[in-house]
Amino acid sequence: MAALTKAPSEPNLAALEEELTCSICLCIFSAPVTVPCGHNFCASCLELTWADQVRDFSCPQCRATFPGRPQLRKNTVLCRVVEQLQGYGAGDGKEGDEREEEEQEEAAPIFCDSCLRAAATQTCLTCMASFCPEHLRPHHDSPAFRDHQLCPPVRDLQQRKCPQHNKLFEFFCSQHGCCICSLCLLSHKLCHASPLQEAKAKAESALKKRLAELHSQSERSAQAMNSVKTIQSQAAETAARKRDLLRAEFLEIKALIEEKENQTLKVIMDEEKRVCNKFDYIYKILGGKKNEIQSLRDQIEMALTEDDDVLFLKRAAALQRTSVREAFVPVIEMDQNMIHAAYQSAINLKDVVKLTVNVPMEKRGDAKPAPAPVKMKPPLVPSPNRPIVRKKAAAELHPHKARIPHPAKTTLLEETDTQDKKNPVKLAPNVGAPNVGAASMGAASTGAPSAATAAKMKELISSFLKKTRVELLQYAANITLDYNTAHNKVALSERYTKMSVSDALLNYNHHPQRFTDCPQVLGFQCFKRGVHYWEVELQQNNFCGIGICYGSMDRYGPDSRLGRNTSSWCIEWFNSKISAWHNDVEKCLPNTKATKIGVLLHCDGGFVLFLAVEEKLNLIYKFKAQFSEAVHPAFWLFSSGTVLSLCQMNP
């Protein structure tokens, strides 16, 4: 009977033990504490979990985050429950001994209450006695015992009797959870009492239902465990793939840097080889000259040993007519401009890498435009797949031969965007030149922008036009000139910040990025994102242009001139006339006496402003364009004596 009464409580204790388990160490709570989200953990486990954290504290079970480290309080109620559970577990050994004794007692035979010798076969619940087959015969033969209730032998009949009324249990009170006799019904009249068989059937049904629920919970727990293992393996695979991708990316970065290093070193080695070859040639010439002098010395010494006067005089006359020139060593120097350009490219690359590596991750995702670092222009060399096709070189432009735009093209583009020449360009008639500082604008686009976008861009441009020069200096970019793009008549000086027109060709080394038809040069830096500002000083502005262009702009032919293609935007001084050019369309502008021009490029906003830098900044012209490539500062110089200088600014 003890086993029967204890068996139903075993699942409840197991469920209770599961509820009293710490989700960190998976053991029974030890000094449990409660976090603000309501979950409980061992105090030592939670302290160990939060030991390395200084902020972003979170619950290990539901991942709820807390602004600061929560104040942990001991859960006294949970502590008492754990102590009671552990006390129950401590008594398991004693109960086990009692269980063994009960099993031994149940294994012993039940004897007949009449003869006390033979084993009982049945128990009469009416007589409250057990009988062997011999003494049970009256219950089968006599009608007086017909109503007696017989059952298999029961060892302890007193447990089936009510201790108060000494009557058999016939009912079960569900409110009090105990068996009662018929006389007990008077004290349980307000309770719900049912016959024992009916109560047993209900209890069996409830236990079976509970067993089914536990089975479902077990299956769900197994599925959850499998799901956790699957997610864990997927996370490990994802991390492994990401690591492989990162390794591949960094290997590619290293390969690109090594390629750049090899290209830069090759420039120096080629220059060294060229100079050394010249020195070898001169050394060879000087060696021949030395041998010639030695031969003449030998002949003179032989002549001095001649005794015959006639022969001596003949030889002396011939030797005196032989002249030997002095040894001459020409000046041979390495191309310092090329070496400096190679060294400067390495410095720029180092600065870009250092700045990129040192920028914190949270600042890299910041969308606020900030002054971009000086970017190094990647080396543009003809590849086998995309060779640079040289167009037929046109005659060098002269002032009297300068192309006069067609009257239909001397118009203002309503909308500017980077587009193909094949796309139709929307033109509007030239309605007159705006005042200096007015919002004159050239724009090109495949379709009219929405009103909201146009208003937003207008507001953005206005905000920059309201800024002072000091405010714009926070976007300052120190520009240097790219030696490899300079035309043979463009002379560079002052560490590649000053450009002028040379009267004689400078015989620069051939480079695929060098302008061949138009006297132009590009800035070494290129910009793809952010806001950038630089200034150019005009010492003589008879014939010159200041603008921006894509690195892919043509280097050959008439289309390689600034503003005469879809890849460049500029303002141009042509004697006393100032014009804005883009896509071979001219817009005449009012004259200005400014000798310093500021260029403000907003890559993300899609516009470039040309400003006259005086006591107050005045707008000369502005272009709107959705830049599809990185853009370079670009300069055009034509007349002799024209000098442009890049201003070095400190933000």
Buried (B, 14 or more C-beta within 10 A) or exposed (E): EEEEEEEEEEEEEEEBBEEBBBBBBEEBBBBBBBBEBEBBBBBBBBEEBBEEEEEEBBBBBEEEEBEEEBEBEEBEEBBEBBEEBEEBEEEEEEEEEEBEEBEEEEEEEBBBBBEEEBEBBBBBBEBBBBBBEEBBEEBEEEEEBEEEEBEEBBBEBEEBBBEEEEBBBBBBBEEEEEBBBBEBBEEBEEBEBBEBEEBEEEEEEEEEEBEEEEEEEEEEEEEEEEEEEEEEEEEEEEEEEEEEEEEEEEEEEEEEEEEBEEEBEEBBEEBEEBBEEEEEEBEEEEEEBEEEEEEBEEBBEEBEEBEEEEEBEEBBEEBEEEEEEEEEEEEEEEBEBBBBBBEBBBEBBEBBEEEEEEEEEEEEEEEEBEBBBBBBBEBBEEEEEEEEEEBEEBEEBEEEEEEEBEEEEBBBBBBBBBBEEEEEBBBEEBEEBBEBBBEBBBBBBBEEBEEEEBEEBEEBBEEBBEBEBEEBBEBBBBBBBBBBBBBBBBBBEEEBBBBBBBEEEEEBBEBEBBBBBBBBBBBBBBBEBBBBBBBBBBEBBBBBBBBBBBBEBBBBBBBBBBBBBBBBBBBBBBEEEBBBBBBBBBBBBEEBEBBBBBBBBBBEBBBBBBBBBEEEBBBBBBBBBBBEBBBBBBBBBBBEEBBBBBBBBEE
